[in-house]
Amino acid sequence: MEEIGWRVKAGNPEIDSEEKQNLTQIMAIRQQIDELDHSISRLLAQRLVVARQLTQAKNKLGWPVQDNGREAEVLKKVGASSTDAEIGQSVRIIYETIMAQSRLLQDQSQSSSTLESAVLPASALLTGKGAGKTPIYFPRVLIVGLGLIGGALASQIKRTVPQTVITGVDSPTVLSEALRQGVIDIADSDPVQALTKTQLIILSANPDQNLVLLEQIAPHLSRRQLIIDVTSTKTNICRMAERLNLRGADFIGGHPFFGNEKSGLEGSRELAVEGKTFCLVPTLKTSEISLRRLSRWLTALQFKVETTDATTHDIATAKMSHLVQLLAVTLGAEITDGLSQEELKQLLKLSGPSFAQTARLMSSPAKLWSEIVLQNSDAVSEALGSFTQRLKKLRTAVQTGDQKVIAELFERASAIPPNCP
């Protein structure tokens, strides 16, 4: 009988010997890793004990927990610990996480409270220490995807509820920058692993990826956890949430109405999000208490909260956002068709401010918007069909000199206030 891991091949002792040698080497390396882990974990525990002692000394002097200059100095030293650039960068990321945990432990020592518990007293849910009237229903938040929207949300949470512990999941490069900026406290590459002791999970990757992520984390969720997404289409992901077994967790569709033509964490730094609308879409997996808590929390983050159903949301965004984006890029494609770069440059010299506002949308990321449009294909197709018919009438009016039809278009459009949100 063949035993897994040891394939004994009769009459071929050389292969058998080589395989045993490789396995022996693996066992030896694993033993070495175990010994290193034992030493590292003991040293880390000692480091945290010393960090707690440091807090007591800082308290006597009235110093803050975080010292950006000191942390930058430490990161520079540990980053130079290896001649291998990739290993040095990995060590730096690990130390950024260690220092985030150290700050958390020092904060806990200062306040004589812990953020570890997912269940807080009723009074603490409304007015956390040092938080004024900011609800802290979600002391630990996981953001999967630190792009334009995820990065902006992380920054806003840190500005308004700074005691929130934010875990970010993204690529190593993005995580390193997010830690450097201070918008997250903990970096992780595995969304499933990062679920531990997290009350709120925000899926803020691209639309298609958010569907994959929801299905991936569903078997690992638990009661008292809440999942929201930031996809600008709601029907697909809300239906998936209702179909999946979320193991008692709640799901609420979300759509923050802010953004620009840029993408990535760097672009999020320029976003002004205060006062913007955050739309919530309840599902069959939404409890009344979760909806109420999330609404209050988002209001405390200085968003205007609106609640609607998935169908109404998708029809509205098809007309108010997705169609506008498609018209902008279609106009851009029409203008640039057949022109050289020099000819286009000369043409743009004759453009006005209205074109400049539209041109901003023309540089939006194609992959992101392709996913958005295709996830909302029914509503977008309907909006395009209606708009096409109106364009045909406009063309006829221009050809025949019918000022009345043109004037009616302007009159209808003027019902929309110029400074609408």
N, C-alpha and C positions, 0 to 999 in steps of 0.2 A: 504494500500500500504506500502510495506516494504521500509524503508529509509536506504540507505547504511550507515553502521557504527553503526546503532542502530537496533538490531534485537530483537524486543519485542516479548517475548514468553508467550502467555496467559497461565495462570495457573501455571507459574513457576517463581514467583517473586524473588526467591533467586538468580537465574542465572542473571535475569535482573538487580538486585541490584549490583551484583558483577561486571558485565560488566560496568555499569555506574561508579562504584567506580574506576575501572582500567582506564577508559577513563578520568575521572576527574584527576587522578594522572598524566596521560600523559600530559594533558593540563597544569597542575601546573609545571611539570618539564620543558616543553617547554617555559613557561613564565620565569622560572628561567634562562634558557639558553639564552633567548632573552635579559634579563637584564644583564647577564654576557657579552654577545657579545657587548652590547652597551658600557659597561665600558671598555672592552678590546680594542675595536676599538678606543675609545677616547685616551686611554693610549698609544696605538701603534702610533697614530698620533702625540702625544706629544713626544714620543721617537724619531721619525723621525725628528721632528723639532729640538730637542736637538742635534741629530746626524749632522744635517746641520750646526748648530752653532759650533759643534766640528771641522768640516771641516775648517771653517774660522780660528779657532785658530791654527789648524795644518798647514795651509797654511803660516801663519806668521812665524812659526818655520821651515818651509820646511820639515815637516814630511809627510810620505806616508799615504794614506787613511787606508790601512789595517795594523793591529797590531795583528799578530798571537798569541802572548803571552797573550794579553788582551782578545782576543776572546776565547782562550782555558780556561781562568779563568772564564769567564762568563758562558760558556757551562758547566763547572764542577759544578758551583753553581746551575744553573737552573735544571741540571740533577738530583741533589740531593733534589729537591723540593718536591718529593713524596717518601713515603716508598714503593710504588708499583713500582717494577723495570720496568715493561712494560710502565707504565704511565710516569715514569721518562725519559725513552728513547724516548718516543713520544714527550715530552716537549722539549727535546734536539734537535730533528729533526726540530720541529717548530721554535725554536730559531735560528738554523742554517740558515733556510730560511729567517727569519726576518733580521739577520745580513747581508745576501747576498743582500737583498733589500736595507738595510741601506747603504752598500758599493756602490751600484749602484746609489743611490740618492746623495751620497757624490761625486762620480765620475762626475755626471752630474753637480753638483755645481761647481766643479773645472774647468770643460771644458766649462761651460755655454752653454751646448748643451744637447739634449735629445736623448735617444735611443728608445723612444716610437714610433716615426714615422716610418712607413714601407716604406715611400717614401723619398729618400734622394736626395740632389742636385747632378747633374751629376759629379761635381768635387769630391764630397765626396765619390762617388762610387769607385773612383780609388785610392784616397790617403786620408784615414781617418786621423784625427789628431793623431799624435804619432805613426802612423802605417806604415810610410814610403810609399812603393808602394804596400802595401797589400790591395786588394779589400775588402770592407766591404759591399758587396751586401746583406749580411745576418747578420744584427746586433743582431738578436735573432735566436737561433738555438734550436730545440727540438730534443733530442736523446732518442728514445724509445728502451730501452735495453742497459744497461751499462756493457755488458760482455766483452769478449776479444777485439772484434772489436770496439764496441761502446765506451768502455773506452779508447782505444787507440786513436780514433778519437777525443774524448773530450779533451784528454791531448794535442794532437797536435794543436787543435784549440786554446787552452789556451796559448800554447807556442808561436804561430805565430800571432794570432789576440786576444790578451788578453782582449780587450774591448768588445768582443762578450759575450752576456749574454746567457748562456747555461742552458736550463731546462732539467733535466733528469727524465725519468719515469722507475721505476723498483720496486723491493721489498723494504720495509723500511730499512732492513739491508744494502742492497747495496747502497741505496740513502744516508744513514748516512755516510758510508765510502767514497762515492764520494764527499760529501760535505766536509768531513774532509781533503781529499786530495786536495781539491780546483779545481777539474776538472769540477764541475758544480756549478752554482750559485743558482739554484732553484730546489727543489725536488717536485715531484708530482706523485701520484699513478694512476691518470686517464689521459690517452692519449688524450681523447676528450677535457677534461677541459683545458689541457695544450696547446691546439692549439692556444689559444687567442694571437694575436699580434706576432705570430711566422712566420718568412719568410721562413725558411727551416726546414723541418721535415725529420729526418733520421730514418728509420726503421731498427734497428739492433738487433732484437730478432732472435730466431731460424727460419729457413726457413719456416716451416709450420705456425708458429706464425705470421710471417710477412704478410702472406696472410690474416690471420684473422684480423690483425691490419689495413691493408689497407682497407678492407671492412668495418671495424668498424668506421674509421675516415672519410671515403669518404663523407657521408651526411653532415659533419660539416666543410668541407673545404671551402675556398673562393679564389677569384682571387688574383693574386700576390703571392700566396703561391706555394712552390715547394716541392715535395716529392721525396726522393730517398730511395733506400734500399741498403743493403750490402750483399744480398744473393748471393751465388756463382753459382746459376742457375738463368737464366733470363727469359726463355720462359713463365713459368707459371705466374709469378708476372707481367710481362709486358702485357700479354694478359688480365689479370684481370684488370689492370689499364686502358686499352683501352676499356674494357667492362663497367666499372663503370662510374657513373656520378660524376665527381670530382668537380663539381660546378665552373668550370673555373680555377681550380688549375692545375699546370703542374706536370707530373711524368716523371722521368728519372731513368732507371735501373742503378744500380751501383754495382761494385765489386772491393773492395780494395784487391790487391794481396799481403797481408801480413798476418802473423799469426804464430802460433806454435801449439804444441800438447796440450797446456794447455787451460783452459777456465776460464771465470769469470773476474771480474774487477782486481783482484790481478794479474792474468797472464798478463794483458795488460800493466803493469808497466815495463815489461821486453822487450816489443816489440820495435824494431827499425823500424820506418815507413818512415823516410825521404828518398826520392829517390825511393820509391817503386811505382809500377804502380797502378793507379786507373782507372778501365775501366768503361766507360759510354756507356749505351745502350739507345739511343733515342727511343721514341714510338710515336704513333699517338697523344698522349697527351703531346708532347714535343714541346715547341716553340723554335725558333732559338735563341731568346734573352736569354731564361733560360739556354739553352745548353751552350751558349757562356759565360754567367756569372758564371755558375757552373764550367766550365773548367778553367777559369781564377782564380777563388777562390781556387780550388784544387791545381792549379799550385803554387799559393802563399803559400799554406800549404806545399809546397815542395814535391808534388807528381808528377809523370810522368803520364799524362793523355792520354789514348787511347780510341778511339771511334769505336764501331762496332755494328752489329745487334745481336739480341737475338740468332738466330740460329747458326751463326758463333761462337759466344761466347760459347754456350753450347757444341758444338762439340769440340772446342779447350780445354775447361776445362775438358771435359770427358777424353781426351787423356793425357793432361798435369798435371792434378791434381787428378781428381776422380779415374782414373785407377791406378795411382801411389799409392794412399791411399789404395785402395782395394788390390793391389798386396802386399803391406807391411803387412796388417793385415792377408791376406791369408798365406803369408810366415810365419808370427808369429804363426798362428794357426797350420800350418804344423810342425813347429819346436817343439812346446810344446805338440803336440798330444802324449798322452801315457806316458809322462815323469813326474816324481815326481819333487817337488821343488828342492830337493837335486841333482837329475840327471840334471835338467835344469841349476842349478848353475855351475855344473862341465862343462857342454857343453859350456856355455857362456865364460868360461875362454879361450876357443880356438877361440873366435870370433875376427875379425879384425875391422879396422876403417870404412870400407864400411858398415859392418853390423850395427855399432853404429849409422850411419846416418839414416839407414832404420828403426832401432828400435825406433827412436824418433817418427815416425809416428804410430807405433803400439800402443802407449798409447793415441791416439786421442780419444775424446769423441764419444762413439758409437751412441747415440741418434742423435746428430748433424749430423754425417756423414750418418746415415741411411736416414734422411730427405733429405739431399743433393743428395744422389745417386738416391733415388726414384723420386725426382722432375726432375731429368735429366735421367730418365730410358732409353729412346730411344737411346740417344747418348752413354750412358755408356754401354748399352747392345751391341751396334754395336762395340764399342771399345774392349769389352771383347771377343766378337766372333772372331774378327780379331787377337787379341793377342793369343787366344787359338789355332788357326790354326798355328801361328808361333811357339808356344811352342811344338806342335806336330811334326813339322818339325825339331826343335832342338832336341827333344828326339830321333827321328829316326837317326839324324846325330851322336849323342853321341853313340847310340847303334851300328851303323855301322862303326864308326870311320871316318866319313866324315869331315875332317878338313876344307875343302873348305866352306861348309855351315856355320860352326862356325865362320870362319874368315870373311865371308860376313856380318854376324851379327855385329861383332865388327867394321867393316869398315863403315857400315851404321850408327851405333850409334856414331861414332867419328865425324860425321858431326855436332853434337850438341856441342857447346863450353862448357868446364867444368865450367866456371864461368858465365853461363847464368843467367839473372835476375830471 
